[in-house]
């Protein structure tokens, strides 16, 4: 299924609604406009396997570009719109894009790009050297494509632990209107996506999960409601206004919802919600428990990655029996592996691998990094560097990223545990924990804290937080230093960019 399927049966049904403005893109419009763009790209010389990149804020045109690529055997690379021009130029160049489609709202960043592409289009404004998007659609025409081989995405990691890596899967060996594409196959039955679904997408569309899930909604004939940007109260208002049945959020969004005053949260009718999916980052147990207490057992969690090398899933009822778990396997067999490459027994923390029948991805232009994801003895076992353990029933628990683990006095310390402890503390708006070099211990624990509004960032607060931690976790895990910041470097999808904090700390000497 693809938008053309639904354009033939329900042409006037909204395929996409912008939550704030109310702008509607019907299935007929999405089908025709993506077809016209696909024709334009073909006429410009793009062939099966070529790449079209897009840099945009959350706008309806992003899905016209997405479906133009997927219905004509192209890769689509959605570039983080918050990057600098140099960072975005690297991705556009590295992915080998032959076409670049951008939003006029990002004119300042786009003007600084240094890229070599044959097709440049801009919607929602004007930018020098970029042709008008609407004129391109007009010139493309609405003649049916001779063939519609299925395209795919070629997305880049968030780069929280280094330079972003392009994740390039093989193109699906099917046409766009044939079943068999991974994401609808995996997630539509898992979460009950169908023609009655109204799905609220509050995150930036360039990120893997929002982009792919929006595509799944169009595959199954539902309606995608896309927020221009996330705001906690506005999200609740959108649920009520559009009678949202499904949404996907990240844990930082949960925290912002929970920190709204009770009277604000109770002001909105959220009874239409049947499924609240969350992923992208580990969710503190207390946060998830409070969300279930508020919304009921509608939370669904999955653990996966942009690489899509494997996945787990857990529903609310099961999670209440296994609090903190990210579930059992949905895609691939989970293997927990020690530093020596041997599988570890139940309960022991190690690197998480997923076993598949064959490798399912590669890092674009980086054979060495691709090889590094493989188990040395089992090439079909791959990892993205997360750590965790399995319980006796095969439920997976995450502990942290391997790159974030702190080794102090020979003991492993997982920053996530410390960060989770403070997540709902009323004086803390945000927190990040890192390890820094220490002559005696090897590394010591350092916390960066963004105080809640109107909370004084002073020695008294540092003492309060230290005492709070000492009462609740082992003393060797308690931060030895607490540094206050007005804000912390998170990506818009909620991932902490700890590399910046390490660089900042090192620069202080």
Secondary structure as a PSIPRED ss2 file (coil, helix, strand):
# PSIPRED VFORMAT (PSIPRED V4.0)

   1 X C   1.000  0.000  0.000
   2 X C   1.000  0.000  0.000
   3 X H   0.000  1.000  0.000
   4 X H   0.000  1.000  0.000
   5 X H   0.000  1.000  0.000
   6 X H   0.000  1.000  0.000
   7 X H   0.000  1.000  0.000
   8 X H   0.000  1.000  0.000
   9 X H   0.000  1.000  0.000
  10 X C   1.000  0.000  0.000
  11 X C   1.000  0.000  0.000
  12 X C   1.000  0.000  0.000
  13 X C   1.000  0.000  0.000
  14 X E   0.000  0.000  1.000
  15 X E   0.000  0.000  1.000
  16 X E   0.000  0.000  1.000
  17 X E   0.000  0.000  1.000
  18 X E   0.000  0.000  1.000
  19 X C   1.000  0.000  0.000
  20 X C   1.000  0.000  0.000
  21 X C   1.000  0.000  0.000
  22 X C   1.000  0.000  0.000
  23 X C   1.000  0.000  0.000
  24 X E   0.000  0.000  1.000
  25 X E   0.000  0.000  1.000
  26 X E   0.000  0.000  1.000
  27 X H   0.000  1.000  0.000
  28 X H   0.000  1.000  0.000
  29 X H   0.000  1.000  0.000
  30 X H   0.000  1.000  0.000
  31 X H   0.000  1.000  0.000
  32 X H   0.000  1.000  0.000
  33 X H   0.000  1.000  0.000
  34 X H   0.000  1.000  0.000
  35 X H   0.000  1.000  0.000
  36 X H   0.000  1.000  0.000
  37 X H   0.000  1.000  0.000
  38 X H   0.000  1.000  0.000
  39 X H   0.000  1.000  0.000
  40 X H   0.000  1.000  0.000
  41 X H   0.000  1.000  0.000
  42 X H   0.000  1.000  0.000
  43 X H   0.000  1.000  0.000
  44 X C   1.000  0.000  0.000
  45 X C   1.000  0.000  0.000
  46 X C   1.000  0.000  0.000
  47 X C   1.000  0.000  0.000
  48 X C   1.000  0.000  0.000
  49 X C   1.000  0.000  0.000
  50 X C   1.000  0.000  0.000
  51 X E   0.000  0.000  1.000
  52 X E   0.000  0.000  1.000
  53 X E   0.000  0.000  1.000
  54 X E   0.000  0.000  1.000
  55 X E   0.000  0.000  1.000
  56 X C   1.000  0.000  0.000
  57 X C   1.000  0.000  0.000
  58 X C   1.000  0.000  0.000
  59 X C   1.000  0.000  0.000
  60 X C   1.000  0.000  0.000
  61 X H   0.000  1.000  0.000
  62 X H   0.000  1.000  0.000
  63 X H   0.000  1.000  0.000
  64 X H   0.000  1.000  0.000
  65 X H   0.000  1.000  0.000
  66 X H   0.000  1.000  0.000
  67 X H   0.000  1.000  0.000
  68 X H   0.000  1.000  0.000
  69 X H   0.000  1.000  0.000
  70 X H   0.000  1.000  0.000
  71 X C   1.000  0.000  0.000
  72 X C   1.000  0.000  0.000
  73 X C   1.000  0.000  0.000
  74 X C   1.000  0.000  0.000
  75 X E   0.000  0.000  1.000
  76 X E   0.000  0.000  1.000
  77 X E   0.000  0.000  1.000
  78 X E   0.000  0.000  1.000
  79 X E   0.000  0.000  1.000
  80 X C   1.000  0.000  0.000
  81 X C   1.000  0.000  0.000
  82 X C   1.000  0.000  0.000
  83 X C   1.000  0.000  0.000
  84 X C   1.000  0.000  0.000
  85 X H   0.000  1.000  0.000
  86 X H   0.000  1.000  0.000
  87 X H   0.000  1.000  0.000
  88 X H   0.000  1.000  0.000
  89 X H   0.000  1.000  0.000
  90 X H   0.000  1.000  0.000
  91 X H   0.000  1.000  0.000
  92 X H   0.000  1.000  0.000
  93 X H   0.000  1.000  0.000
  94 X H   0.000  1.000  0.000
  95 X C   1.000  0.000  0.000
  96 X C   1.000  0.000  0.000
  97 X C   1.000  0.000  0.000
  98 X C   1.000  0.000  0.000
  99 X E   0.000  0.000  1.000
 100 X E   0.000  0.000  1.000
 101 X E   0.000  0.000  1.000
 102 X E   0.000  0.000  1.000
 103 X E   0.000  0.000  1.000
 104 X H   0.000  1.000  0.000
 105 X H   0.000  1.000  0.000
 106 X H   0.000  1.000  0.000
 107 X H   0.000  1.000  0.000
 108 X H   0.000  1.000  0.000
 109 X H   0.000  1.000  0.000
 110 X H   0.000  1.000  0.000
 111 X H   0.000  1.000  0.000
 112 X C   1.000  0.000  0.000
 113 X C   1.000  0.000  0.000
 114 X C   1.000  0.000  0.000
 115 X C   1.000  0.000  0.000
 116 X C   1.000  0.000  0.000
 117 X C   1.000  0.000  0.000
 118 X C   1.000  0.000  0.000
 119 X E   0.000  0.000  1.000
 120 X E   0.000  0.000  1.000
 121 X E   0.000  0.000  1.000
 122 X E   0.000  0.000  1.000
 123 X E   0.000  0.000  1.000
 124 X C   1.000  0.000  0.000
 125 X C   1.000  0.000  0.000
 126 X C   1.000  0.000  0.000
 127 X C   1.000  0.000  0.000
 128 X C   1.000  0.000  0.000
 129 X C   1.000  0.000  0.000
 130 X C   1.000  0.000  0.000
 131 X E   0.000  0.000  1.000
 132 X E   0.000  0.000  1.000
 133 X H   0.000  1.000  0.000
 134 X H   0.000  1.000  0.000
 135 X H   0.000  1.000  0.000
 136 X H   0.000  1.000  0.000
 137 X H   0.000  1.000  0.000
 138 X H   0.000  1.000  0.000
 139 X H   0.000  1.000  0.000
 140 X H   0.000  1.000  0.000
 141 X C   1.000  0.000  0.000
 142 X C   1.000  0.000  0.000
 143 X C   1.000  0.000  0.000
 144 X C   1.000  0.000  0.000
 145 X C   1.000  0.000  0.000
 146 X C   1.000  0.000  0.000
 147 X C   1.000  0.000  0.000
 148 X C   1.000  0.000  0.000
 149 X E   0.000  0.000  1.000
 150 X C   1.000  0.000  0.000
 151 X C   1.000  0.000  0.000
 152 X E   0.000  0.000  1.000
 153 X E   0.000  0.000  1.000
 154 X E   0.000  0.000  1.000
 155 X E   0.000  0.000  1.000
 156 X E   0.000  0.000  1.000
 157 X C   1.000  0.000  0.000
 158 X C   1.000  0.000  0.000
 159 X C   1.000  0.000  0.000
 160 X C   1.000  0.000  0.000
 161 X C   1.000  0.000  0.000
 162 X C   1.000  0.000  0.000
 163 X C   1.000  0.000  0.000
 164 X C   1.000  0.000  0.000
 165 X C   1.000  0.000  0.000
 166 X E   0.000  0.000  1.000
 167 X E   0.000  0.000  1.000
 168 X E   0.000  0.000  1.000
 169 X C   1.000  0.000  0.000
 170 X C   1.000  0.000  0.000
 171 X C   1.000  0.000  0.000
 172 X C   1.000  0.000  0.000
 173 X C   1.000  0.000  0.000
 174 X C   1.000  0.000  0.000
 175 X E   0.000  0.000  1.000
 176 X C   1.000  0.000  0.000
 177 X C   1.000  0.000  0.000
 178 X C   1.000  0.000  0.000
 179 X C   1.000  0.000  0.000
 180 X C   1.000  0.000  0.000
 181 X C   1.000  0.000  0.000
 182 X H   0.000  1.000  0.000
 183 X H   0.000  1.000  0.000
 184 X H   0.000  1.000  0.000
 185 X H   0.000  1.000  0.000
 186 X H   0.000  1.000  0.000
 187 X H   0.000  1.000  0.000
 188 X H   0.000  1.000  0.000
 189 X H   0.000  1.000  0.000
 190 X H   0.000  1.000  0.000
 191 X H   0.000  1.000  0.000
 192 X C   1.000  0.000  0.000
 193 X C   1.000  0.000  0.000
 194 X C   1.000  0.000  0.000
 195 X C   1.000  0.000  0.000
 196 X C   1.000  0.000  0.000
 197 X C   1.000  0.000  0.000
 198 X E   0.000  0.000  1.000
 199 X E   0.000  0.000  1.000
 200 X E   0.000  0.000  1.000
 201 X E   0.000  0.000  1.000
 202 X C   1.000  0.000  0.000
 203 X C   1.000  0.000  0.000
 204 X C   1.000  0.000  0.000
 205 X C   1.000  0.000  0.000
 206 X C   1.000  0.000  0.000
 207 X C   1.000  0.000  0.000
 208 X H   0.000  1.000  0.000
 209 X H   0.000  1.000  0.000
 210 X H   0.000  1.000  0.000
 211 X H   0.000  1.000  0.000
 212 X H   0.000  1.000  0.000
 213 X H   0.000  1.000  0.000
 214 X H   0.000  1.000  0.000
 215 X H   0.000  1.000  0.000
 216 X H   0.000  1.000  0.000
 217 X H   0.000  1.000  0.000
 218 X H   0.000  1.000  0.000
 219 X H   0.000  1.000  0.000
 220 X H   0.000  1.000  0.000
 221 X C   1.000  0.000  0.000
 222 X C   1.000  0.000  0.000
 223 X E   0.000  0.000  1.000
 224 X E   0.000  0.000  1.000
 225 X E   0.000  0.000  1.000
 226 X E   0.000  0.000  1.000
 227 X C   1.000  0.000  0.000
 228 X C   1.000  0.000  0.000
 229 X C   1.000  0.000  0.000
 230 X C   1.000  0.000  0.000
 231 X C   1.000  0.000  0.000
 232 X H   0.000  1.000  0.000
 233 X H   0.000  1.000  0.000
 234 X H   0.000  1.000  0.000
 235 X H   0.000  1.000  0.000
 236 X H   0.000  1.000  0.000
 237 X H   0.000  1.000  0.000
 238 X H   0.000  1.000  0.000
 239 X H   0.000  1.000  0.000
 240 X H   0.000  1.000  0.000
 241 X H   0.000  1.000  0.000
 242 X H   0.000  1.000  0.000
 243 X C   1.000  0.000  0.000
 244 X C   1.000  0.000  0.000
 245 X C   1.000  0.000  0.000
 246 X E   0.000  0.000  1.000
 247 X E   0.000  0.000  1.000
 248 X E   0.000  0.000  1.000
 249 X E   0.000  0.000  1.000
 250 X C   1.000  0.000  0.000
 251 X H   0.000  1.000  0.000
 252 X H   0.000  1.000  0.000
 253 X H   0.000  1.000  0.000
 254 X H   0.000  1.000  0.000
 255 X H   0.000  1.000  0.000
 256 X H   0.000  1.000  0.000
 257 X H   0.000  1.000  0.000
 258 X H   0.000  1.000  0.000
 259 X C   1.000  0.000  0.000
 260 X C   1.000  0.000  0.000
 261 X C   1.000  0.000  0.000
 262 X H   0.000  1.000  0.000
 263 X H   0.000  1.000  0.000
 264 X H   0.000  1.000  0.000
 265 X H   0.000  1.000  0.000
 266 X C   1.000  0.000  0.000
 267 X C   1.000  0.000  0.000
 268 X C   1.000  0.000  0.000
 269 X C   1.000  0.000  0.000
 270 X C   1.000  0.000  0.000
 271 X C   1.000  0.000  0.000
 272 X C   1.000  0.000  0.000
 273 X C   1.000  0.000  0.000
 274 X C   1.000  0.000  0.000
 275 X E   0.000  0.000  1.000
 276 X E   0.000  0.000  1.000
 277 X E   0.000  0.000  1.000
 278 X E   0.000  0.000  1.000
 279 X C   1.000  0.000  0.000
 280 X C   1.000  0.000  0.000
 281 X C   1.000  0.000  0.000
 282 X C   1.000  0.000  0.000
 283 X C   1.000  0.000  0.000
 284 X C   1.000  0.000  0.000
 285 X H   0.000  1.000  0.000
 286 X H   0.000  1.000  0.000
 287 X H   0.000  1.000  0.000
 288 X H   0.000  1.000  0.000
 289 X H   0.000  1.000  0.000
 290 X H   0.000  1.000  0.000
 291 X H   0.000  1.000  0.000
 292 X H   0.000  1.000  0.000
 293 X H   0.000  1.000  0.000
 294 X H   0.000  1.000  0.000
 295 X H   0.000  1.000  0.000
 296 X C   1.000  0.000  0.000
 297 X C   1.000  0.000  0.000
 298 X C   1.000  0.000  0.000
 299 X E   0.000  0.000  1.000
 300 X E   0.000  0.000  1.000
 301 X E   0.000  0.000  1.000
 302 X E   0.000  0.000  1.000
 303 X E   0.000  0.000  1.000
 304 X C   1.000  0.000  0.000
 305 X C   1.000  0.000  0.000
 306 X C   1.000  0.000  0.000
 307 X C   1.000  0.000  0.000
 308 X C   1.000  0.000  0.000
 309 X C   1.000  0.000  0.000
 310 X C   1.000  0.000  0.000
 311 X E   0.000  0.000  1.000
 312 X E   0.000  0.000  1.000
 313 X E   0.000  0.000  1.000
 314 X E   0.000  0.000  1.000
 315 X E   0.000  0.000  1.000
 316 X H   0.000  1.000  0.000
 317 X H   0.000  1.000  0.000
 318 X H   0.000  1.000  0.000
 319 X H   0.000  1.000  0.000
 320 X H   0.000  1.000  0.000
 321 X H   0.000  1.000  0.000
 322 X C   1.000  0.000  0.000
 323 X C   1.000  0.000  0.000
 324 X C   1.000  0.000  0.000
 325 X C   1.000  0.000  0.000
 326 X C   1.000  0.000  0.000
 327 X E   0.000  0.000  1.000
 328 X E   0.000  0.000  1.000
 329 X E   0.000  0.000  1.000
 330 X E   0.000  0.000  1.000
 331 X E   0.000  0.000  1.000
 332 X C   1.000  0.000  0.000
 333 X E   0.000  0.000  1.000
 334 X E   0.000  0.000  1.000
 335 X E   0.000  0.000  1.000
 336 X E   0.000  0.000  1.000
 337 X E   0.000  0.000  1.000
 338 X C   1.000  0.000  0.000
 339 X C   1.000  0.000  0.000
 340 X C   1.000  0.000  0.000
 341 X C   1.000  0.000  0.000
 342 X C   1.000  0.000  0.000
 343 X E   0.000  0.000  1.000
 344 X C   1.000  0.000  0.000
 345 X C   1.000  0.000  0.000
 346 X C   1.000  0.000  0.000
 347 X C   1.000  0.000  0.000
 348 X C   1.000  0.000  0.000
 349 X C   1.000  0.000  0.000
 350 X E   0.000  0.000  1.000
 351 X E   0.000  0.000  1.000
 352 X E   0.000  0.000  1.000
 353 X E   0.000  0.000  1.000
 354 X E   0.000  0.000  1.000
 355 X E   0.000  0.000  1.000
 356 X C   1.000  0.000  0.000
 357 X C   1.000  0.000  0.000
 358 X C   1.000  0.000  0.000
 359 X C   1.000  0.000  0.000
 360 X C   1.000  0.000  0.000
 361 X C   1.000  0.000  0.000
 362 X E   0.000  0.000  1.000
 363 X E   0.000  0.000  1.000
 364 X C   1.000  0.000  0.000
 365 X C   1.000  0.000  0.000
 366 X C   1.000  0.000  0.000
 367 X H   0.000  1.000  0.000
 368 X H   0.000  1.000  0.000
 369 X H   0.000  1.000  0.000
 370 X H   0.000  1.000  0.000
 371 X H   0.000  1.000  0.000
 372 X H   0.000  1.000  0.000
 373 X C   1.000  0.000  0.000
 374 X E   0.000  0.000  1.000
 375 X C   1.000  0.000  0.000
 376 X C   1.000  0.000  0.000
 377 X C   1.000  0.000  0.000
 378 X C   1.000  0.000  0.000
 379 X C   1.000  0.000  0.000
 380 X C   1.000  0.000  0.000
 381 X E   0.000  0.000  1.000
 382 X E   0.000  0.000  1.000
 383 X C   1.000  0.000  0.000
 384 X C   1.000  0.000  0.000
 385 X C   1.000  0.000  0.000
 386 X E   0.000  0.000  1.000
 387 X E   0.000  0.000  1.000
 388 X E   0.000  0.000  1.000
 389 X E   0.000  0.000  1.000
 390 X E   0.000  0.000  1.000
 391 X C   1.000  0.000  0.000
 392 X C   1.000  0.000  0.000
 393 X C   1.000  0.000  0.000
 394 X C   1.000  0.000  0.000
 395 X C   1.000  0.000  0.000
 396 X E   0.000  0.000  1.000
 397 X E   0.000  0.000  1.000
 398 X E   0.000  0.000  1.000
 399 X E   0.000  0.000  1.000
 400 X E   0.000  0.000  1.000
 401 X E   0.000  0.000  1.000
 402 X H   0.000  1.000  0.000
 403 X H   0.000  1.000  0.000
 404 X H   0.000  1.000  0.000
 405 X C   1.000  0.000  0.000
 406 X E   0.000  0.000  1.000
 407 X E   0.000  0.000  1.000
 408 X E   0.000  0.000  1.000
 409 X C   1.000  0.000  0.000
 410 X C   1.000  0.000  0.000
 411 X E   0.000  0.000  1.000
 412 X E   0.000  0.000  1.000
 413 X E   0.000  0.000  1.000
 414 X C   1.000  0.000  0.000
 415 X H   0.000  1.000  0.000
 416 X H   0.000  1.000  0.000
 417 X H   0.000  1.000  0.000
 418 X H   0.000  1.000  0.000
 419 X H   0.000  1.000  0.000
 420 X H   0.000  1.000  0.000
 421 X H   0.000  1.000  0.000
 422 X H   0.000  1.000  0.000
 423 X C   1.000  0.000  0.000
 424 X C   1.000  0.000  0.000
 425 X C   1.000  0.000  0.000
 426 X C   1.000  0.000  0.000
 427 X C   1.000  0.000  0.000
 428 X E   0.000  0.000  1.000
 429 X E   0.000  0.000  1.000
 430 X E   0.000  0.000  1.000
 431 X E   0.000  0.000  1.000
 432 X E   0.000  0.000  1.000
 433 X E   0.000  0.000  1.000
 434 X E   0.000  0.000  1.000
 435 X E   0.000  0.000  1.000
 436 X E   0.000  0.000  1.000
 437 X E   0.000  0.000  1.000
 438 X E   0.000  0.000  1.000
 439 X C   1.000  0.000  0.000
 440 X C   1.000  0.000  0.000
 441 X C   1.000  0.000  0.000
 442 X E   0.000  0.000  1.000
 443 X E   0.000  0.000  1.000
 444 X E   0.000  0.000  1.000
 445 X E   0.000  0.000  1.000
 446 X E   0.000  0.000  1.000
 447 X E   0.000  0.000  1.000
 448 X E   0.000  0.000  1.000
 449 X E   0.000  0.000  1.000
 450 X E   0.000  0.000  1.000
 451 X E   0.000  0.000  1.000
 452 X C   1.000  0.000  0.000
 453 X C   1.000  0.000  0.000
 454 X C   1.000  0.000  0.000
 455 X C   1.000  0.000  0.000
 456 X C   1.000  0.000  0.000
 457 X C   1.000  0.000  0.000
 458 X C   1.000  0.000  0.000
 459 X H   0.000  1.000  0.000
 460 X H   0.000  1.000  0.000
 461 X H   0.000  1.000  0.000
 462 X H   0.000  1.000  0.000
 463 X H   0.000  1.000  0.000
 464 X H   0.000  1.000  0.000
 465 X H   0.000  1.000  0.000
 466 X H   0.000  1.000  0.000
 467 X H   0.000  1.000  0.000
 468 X H   0.000  1.000  0.000
 469 X H   0.000  1.000  0.000
 470 X H   0.000  1.000  0.000
 471 X C   1.000  0.000  0.000
 472 X C   1.000  0.000  0.000
 473 X C   1.000  0.000  0.000
 474 X C   1.000  0.000  0.000
 475 X H   0.000  1.000  0.000
 476 X H   0.000  1.000  0.000
 477 X H   0.000  1.000  0.000
 478 X C   1.000  0.000  0.000
 479 X C   1.000  0.000  0.000
 480 X C   1.000  0.000  0.000
 481 X E   0.000  0.000  1.000
 482 X E   0.000  0.000  1.000
 483 X E   0.000  0.000  1.000
 484 X E   0.000  0.000  1.000
 485 X C   1.000  0.000  0.000
 486 X C   1.000  0.000  0.000
 487 X C   1.000  0.000  0.000
 488 X C   1.000  0.000  0.000
 489 X C   1.000  0.000  0.000
 490 X E   0.000  0.000  1.000
 491 X C   1.000  0.000  0.000
 492 X C   1.000  0.000  0.000
 493 X C   1.000  0.000  0.000
 494 X C   1.000  0.000  0.000
 495 X C   1.000  0.000  0.000
 496 X E   0.000  0.000  1.000
 497 X C   1.000  0.000  0.000
 498 X H   0.000  1.000  0.000
 499 X H   0.000  1.000  0.000
 500 X H   0.000  1.000  0.000
 501 X H   0.000  1.000  0.000
 502 X H   0.000  1.000  0.000
 503 X H   0.000  1.000  0.000
 504 X H   0.000  1.000  0.000
 505 X H   0.000  1.000  0.000
 506 X H   0.000  1.000  0.000
 507 X H   0.000  1.000  0.000
 508 X C   1.000  0.000  0.000
 509 X C   1.000  0.000  0.000
